[in-house]
Amino acid sequence: MSDRRSLVWLGLTPEPEQELPTAVAALRARADGRPPSPLVAAERQRVERLVLRGTQRGWLRYLREVTDLVVEAAGSRTADPGAAVLAGEVVLDHHRMLIGLPGAGYERTAVQRRELEGALVRLRSREPLGHSELGSTL
């Protein structure tokens, strides 16, 4: 790791690393049919690796994947809308906070913010549980 590597992005908020692994695992489980437990562990490891050894660019690539899962879930009748809403809100909040950091992260995520906003409108219109109840259901 270079001494010149910027770490300012790590101070944004802990919610993505705390909340995304379970929600993303639930969304991925719909796609491949595997039970969420191994997926949750894999997502936690991936996020930990990105946070401890990654770069902002790598982190934003991961959040792009999460955005794609949320957008896909918004167009699906079988995806878990609660997990998708939680993941979408976490990533959208993260991307909005990028405006306060140096660099082009905020501009780079403009398309994702629009995609997430649209997906969240669709998901909320059919969400059976409030996302605050999601933690007890996953």
Order of alpha helices (4+ residues) and beta strands (2+ residues): alpha-alpha-alpha-alpha-alpha-alpha-alpha
